Amino acid sequence: MPIDINTETTSSSTRASDASLPPIPPHPDPDRALPAPQRISSGVWIALIVVAAIILIGVVWGLLSRASDERHLDQAASSNAELTVNVTHPSITGEASEIALPGNTQAFNDTPIYARTNGYLKQFFVDIGQHVAKGQLMAIIETPEVDQQLQVSQANLKSAQADLALADTTSERYQNLLKSDSVSKQETDVAVSGAAAKRAAVDAASANVRRLQQLQSFERIYAPFAGIVTARNTDIGDLIDAGAGSAQPKDLFRIAAIGKLRIFVAVPEIYAPDIHDGDTATLTLDEYPGQPFTGRVARNSNSIDMASRTLNVEVDVDNPQGQLLPGAYVFVHFKLPHQHASLSVPANALLFRSEGLQVALLRDGRVHLQPVTIAKDNGATLEIASGLQPSDNIILDPIDSIAEGQPVRVADRGAPAP
């Protein structure tokens, strides 16, 4: 069979061109079913559930933790807002038979020594801390002006005495001549009056001499009583002014008699009826612990000081050894009669308000301000006349701003102090 070369050539070229083109996908067969979608495995579902549960738990835990922190913060704020206090109960007293009051010791005699003449200090013989006897020479003042004035006054006295002698002679002569009418009565009276005037001049000159002699005697300064020299305010060569001639005289020495001391005590008015002259009192000093000194109530003012409402009481105590020094701070203990039972509170429990004296009580966790009346002031404690019961809880050291009904809580006594 003959072959058509052209036909084969055409077929070959057609196949070659078809080979260079992309293949044409086959036409889908409508009668053929599509493949089924791929399903998620059960392990993936479990993992997703676990992750979701963890996230949910974290969210819930955060919300609960935040709520708990807010509750703790509110509790801490409430706790800090409440005032923490210490409380105590009133103590029942009635056996207090002694009170201790402060006092100051003073020398029984204490005086400054002034100069009574002008001059310069020539010499002194005593100094501070030295004991002197009554009449002992303490210093010598040099007074050249007074010495010169005394010499002039003595000379004037002698002149006046000479004039008086002549006047007496003339008066006597005139009186004798008057008997024989040799002189007139007038001349005799003049002579007698002249003699009287000269006698008065002599008296004046004598008084001036005695005054200057007295000033000259003040050159020597003597101790007015036995004691101890507590001060020396002068030195050799100092200019000395008389005490009466200066607005602010300077004392040369100061002497104190310390063999016996006075102690002045301000006794509160409430105790005034219990203090009597002659009562025994005991003195205690910090520098002599455990060594009391016995004194006696010598006198009292018998008058209440309107400014301090106290009775001024003097207690005398013998001090032969000189252990007690003037100016020392002491506590004077007075014995008092037994009294009826009363309630006593610490002094730091009182509130001083415009409404009067009050104490802060703790009742059902809140503050109650209770007015009180003081019976006696014992210093660290106060006896209450009315307003308290033995079972009351008293707040110690209440703050000034504490108010009625304020919530407070009691401090833990076992906790360490802040």
C-alpha positions in Angstrom: 0.0 0.0 0.0 1.5 3.3 -0.9 2.4 5.7 1.9 1.7 9.3 1.8 4.9 10.9 2.8 3.4 14.4 3.3 0.8 13.0 5.6 3.4 11.4 7.8 5.5 14.4 7.8 2.6 16.5 8.9 1.7 14.1 11.7 5.2 14.1 12.9 5.4 17.9 13.1 2.1 18.0 14.8 3.2 15.6 17.5 6.4 17.6 17.9 4.5 20.9 18.5 2.1 19.1 20.9 5.0 17.9 22.9 6.2 21.4 23.6 2.8 22.5 24.9 1.7 21.7 28.5 -0.5 18.7 28.8 -4.2 19.4 28.8 -5.9 18.0 31.9 -8.4 15.4 31.3 -12.0 16.5 31.4 -13.6 15.5 34.7 -16.0 12.8 34.6 -19.2 13.8 36.2 -20.0 10.3 37.0 -16.8 9.9 39.1 -17.0 10.9 43.0 -14.7 13.5 44.7 -12.1 12.3 47.3 -13.2 12.6 51.1 -11.6 15.5 53.3 -8.8 14.5 55.8 -10.1 14.1 59.4 -8.3 15.6 62.7 -6.9 12.9 64.9 -8.1 12.5 68.6 -4.6 13.3 70.0 -4.7 16.8 68.5 -8.1 17.4 70.2 -6.8 16.3 73.5 -3.8 18.6 73.2 -6.0 21.6 72.4 -8.3 20.8 75.4 -5.3 20.6 77.7 -3.9 23.9 76.5 -7.3 25.6 76.9 -7.7 24.2 80.4 -4.2 25.5 81.4 -5.0 28.9 80.1 -8.4 28.9 81.9 -6.7 27.8 85.1 -4.1 30.5 84.8 -6.7 33.2 84.3 -8.8 31.9 87.3 -5.7 31.7 89.5 -4.7 35.3 88.6 -8.2 36.6 89.4 -8.3 34.7 92.7 -4.8 35.9 93.7 -5.6 39.5 92.9 -8.8 39.3 95.0 -6.8 37.7 97.9 -4.2 40.5 97.7 -6.9 43.1 97.8 -8.5 41.5 100.8 -5.1 41.4 102.6 -4.5 45.0 101.7 -7.9 46.1 103.1 -7.2 44.1 106.2 -3.8 45.7 106.7 -5.2 49.2 106.1 -8.0 48.5 108.6 -5.5 47.2 111.1 -3.2 50.2 110.7 -6.1 52.6 110.9 -7.1 51.2 114.3 -5.2 52.8 117.3 -3.2 50.4 119.3 -3.3 51.0 123.0 -2.1 49.6 126.4 -4.6 49.3 129.1 -4.5 48.9 132.9 -7.0 48.7 135.8 -7.2 51.2 138.6 -5.3 50.1 141.7 -7.0 50.1 145.1 -5.1 52.2 147.6 -5.7 53.2 151.2 -2.5 52.3 153.0 -0.5 55.2 151.6 0.8 56.8 154.8 3.7 58.8 153.2 4.2 61.4 150.5 7.5 62.4 149.0 7.9 66.0 147.8 10.9 67.8 146.3 12.7 70.5 148.3 15.8 72.6 148.3 18.3 72.9 151.1 19.5 76.3 152.4 22.0 77.2 154.9 20.6 78.2 158.3 22.4 81.5 158.0 23.6 82.7 154.6 24.8 86.3 154.1 26.9 88.3 151.8 29.7 90.5 153.3 29.9 94.1 151.9 32.4 96.8 152.5 31.2 99.9 154.6 34.0 102.1 153.5 35.8 103.2 150.3 39.3 102.2 149.4 41.4 99.4 148.0 41.7 95.8 149.2 45.0 95.6 151.0 44.9 91.9 152.1 42.5 89.0 152.5 42.9 86.1 154.9 40.2 83.6 153.9 39.1 81.9 150.7 36.2 79.6 149.5 35.7 76.4 151.4 37.4 77.7 154.5 35.7 77.6 157.9 35.7 80.8 159.9 34.9 81.6 163.5 32.7 84.4 164.7 34.7 87.6 164.8 37.6 86.2 162.7 39.5 88.8 160.6 38.7 88.2 156.9 40.3 91.1 155.0 41.8 94.6 155.4 40.8 97.6 153.2 43.2 100.5 152.8 41.4 103.9 153.1 43.8 106.8 152.7 41.0 109.3 152.1 39.2 108.4 155.2 42.4 108.6 157.2 43.0 112.1 156.0 39.5 113.1 156.7 39.8 111.8 160.2 43.0 113.8 160.8 41.3 117.0 159.6 38.3 116.3 161.7 40.4 115.7 164.8 42.2 119.0 164.1 38.9 120.8 163.8 37.8 119.3 167.1 40.9 120.6 168.9 40.3 124.1 167.4 36.7 123.9 168.5 37.7 122.8 172.0 40.2 125.7 172.3 37.5 128.2 171.2 35.2 126.7 173.8 37.7 127.1 176.5 38.2 130.8 175.7 34.4 131.3 175.5 33.9 129.6 178.8 36.5 131.8 180.4 35.0 135.0 178.9 31.6 134.0 180.0 32.7 133.3 183.5 34.6 136.7 183.7 31.6 138.6 182.4 29.3 137.0 185.0 31.7 138.0 187.8 32.0 141.6 186.5 28.2 141.8 186.2 27.9 141.4 190.0 29.8 144.6 190.5 28.0 146.3 187.6 31.3 146.6 185.7 29.7 145.3 182.5 26.2 145.5 181.2 23.7 142.7 181.2 23.7 142.7 177.4 27.5 142.1 177.2 27.2 139.3 179.7 24.4 137.5 177.8 26.5 137.8 174.6 29.5 136.1 176.3 27.3 133.3 177.8 25.6 132.6 174.4 29.0 132.6 172.6 30.2 130.0 175.1 27.1 127.8 174.4 27.7 128.1 170.6 31.3 127.0 171.0 30.2 124.1 173.1 27.8 123.0 170.3 30.6 123.3 167.7 32.7 121.0 169.9 29.9 118.5 170.0 29.6 118.6 166.2 33.3 118.2 165.7 33.3 115.3 168.2 30.5 113.5 166.3 32.3 113.9 163.0 35.4 112.4 164.5 33.5 109.5 165.8 31.9 109.0 162.4 35.2 108.9 160.6 36.7 106.7 163.3 33.8 104.3 162.7 34.4 104.3 158.9 38.1 103.7 159.6 37.2 100.7 161.8 35.4 99.2 158.7 38.9 98.8 157.2 38.9 95.5 158.9 36.3 93.0 157.9 35.3 90.4 160.5 33.1 87.3 160.2 29.6 88.0 161.6 29.1 84.3 162.6 30.8 81.0 162.4 30.4 79.3 159.0 32.1 78.4 155.8 33.2 80.8 153.0 31.2 80.0 149.9 32.3 82.9 147.7 35.1 85.4 147.4 34.5 88.1 144.8 37.5 90.4 145.3 41.3 90.4 145.1 44.2 92.4 146.3 44.2 95.9 144.8 40.5 95.9 143.9 38.7 99.2 144.2 36.2 98.9 147.0 32.9 100.9 147.1 30.8 101.2 150.2 27.7 99.1 150.1 25.4 101.9 150.9 27.0 104.3 148.4 26.4 102.1 145.3 23.2 101.2 143.4 24.5 97.7 142.9 27.0 97.0 145.6 29.4 94.2 145.1 29.8 91.7 147.9 33.3 90.8 148.9 32.6 87.4 150.6 29.7 85.1 151.3 29.4 83.1 154.4 27.0 80.2 155.1 26.4 78.4 158.3 25.8 74.7 157.3 25.8 73.1 160.7 22.1 73.2 160.4 20.1 73.4 157.2 16.6 74.6 156.3 14.6 72.8 153.6 11.6 74.6 152.2 8.9 72.4 150.7 5.8 73.3 148.8 3.1 71.0 150.2 -0.1 70.7 148.0 -3.2 72.2 149.6 -4.8 68.8 149.9 -2.1 67.7 152.4 -1.9 70.9 154.3 -4.2 69.7 157.2 -1.8 66.7 157.7 1.4 68.8 158.2 2.0 70.0 161.8 4.9 71.8 163.4 7.2 69.4 165.3 6.4 66.4 163.0 9.3 64.2 161.9 10.3 64.2 158.2 12.8 62.1 156.4 15.2 63.3 153.7 16.6 61.3 150.8 19.2 62.3 148.3 20.4 60.7 145.1 24.0 61.1 146.1 23.4 59.1 149.3 21.3 56.1 148.2 19.9 54.2 151.1 21.0 56.8 153.7 18.0 58.8 155.0 18.4 62.0 157.1 16.0 62.9 159.8 14.6 66.4 160.1 11.8 68.2 161.9 9.0 70.5 160.7 10.1 73.8 162.3 7.3 76.1 161.0 5.0 76.7 158.1 3.5 79.8 156.5 -0.1 79.1 157.7 -1.2 80.4 154.4 -1.9 78.8 151.0 -0.1 80.4 148.1 -2.8 81.5 145.6 -0.5 81.1 142.6 0.7 77.5 143.3 -2.0 76.4 145.8 0.7 75.1 148.1 1.7 75.5 151.8 5.3 76.6 152.4 6.8 74.3 155.0 10.2 74.6 156.6 12.0 71.5 157.7 15.2 71.8 159.8 17.8 69.1 159.8 21.1 68.9 161.7 24.2 68.7 159.6 27.2 68.3 162.0 29.3 66.5 159.5 28.6 68.8 156.6 27.3 66.0 154.4 24.3 68.0 153.1 25.3 71.0 151.0 23.2 74.2 150.6 21.3 74.3 147.4 21.0 70.5 147.1 17.9 68.9 145.6 16.2 66.5 148.1 13.0 64.6 148.6 11.2 65.2 151.8 9.0 62.3 153.1 6.1 63.2 155.3 4.1 60.7 157.3 0.4 60.9 156.9 -2.5 59.3 158.8 -4.1 56.2 157.3 -6.9 57.0 154.9 -9.9 55.2 153.4 -9.5 53.0 150.3 -9.6 54.8 147.0 -8.8 54.1 143.4 -5.4 55.2 142.0 -4.4 55.6 138.4 -1.1 56.5 136.7 -0.5 60.2 136.0 0.0 59.4 132.3 -3.6 58.3 132.0 -5.1 61.8 132.4 -6.5 63.9 129.6 -6.6 67.6 130.1 -9.5 68.9 128.0 -11.7 72.0 128.0 -14.4 69.8 129.5 -12.2 69.1 132.5 -10.0 66.2 133.6 -10.9 62.9 131.8 -9.5 59.4 131.4 -9.9 57.2 128.3 -11.6 53.9 129.0 -11.8 50.9 126.7 -15.4 49.5 126.4 -16.3 46.9 123.7 -13.4 47.8 121.5 -14.1 51.5 121.5 -13.0 54.6 123.4 -15.1 56.1 126.2 -14.0 59.4 127.7 -14.9 59.4 131.4 -14.7 62.6 133.5 -13.0 62.1 136.9 -12.3 64.1 140.0 -8.9 63.9 141.7 -8.7 63.4 145.4 -4.9 63.5 145.9 -1.9 64.0 143.7 0.9 61.5 144.6 3.2 62.6 141.8 3.4 59.4 139.6 -0.1 58.3 140.6 -3.4 60.1 141.3 -6.1 59.1 143.7 -9.5 59.4 142.1 -12.5 60.6 144.2 -15.2 59.8 141.6 -15.7 58.6 138.1 -14.0 55.2 138.0 -14.7 51.6 138.9 -12.1 48.9 139.8 -13.0 46.9 136.7 -12.5 49.8 134.2 -9.9 49.3 131.5 -7.9 52.6 131.5 -5.9 53.5 128.3 -2.4 54.5 129.1 -0.7 57.4 127.4 -3.8 58.4 125.3 -3.0 60.6 122.3 -4.4 64.1 122.4 -6.6 63.5 119.4 -8.4 60.4 120.8 -12.1 60.8 120.5 -15.3 59.3 122.0 -16.3 56.0 120.2 -13.0 55.7 118.3 -12.2 52.0 117.6 -9.0 50.8 119.2 -7.3 47.5 119.8 -5.2 46.3 122.7 -1.5 45.8 122.0 -0.1 42.3 122.4 1.8 42.4 125.7 4.0 39.6 124.5 5.1 41.3 121.4 8.4 43.3 121.5 8.0 47.0 121.8 8.4 48.9 118.5 
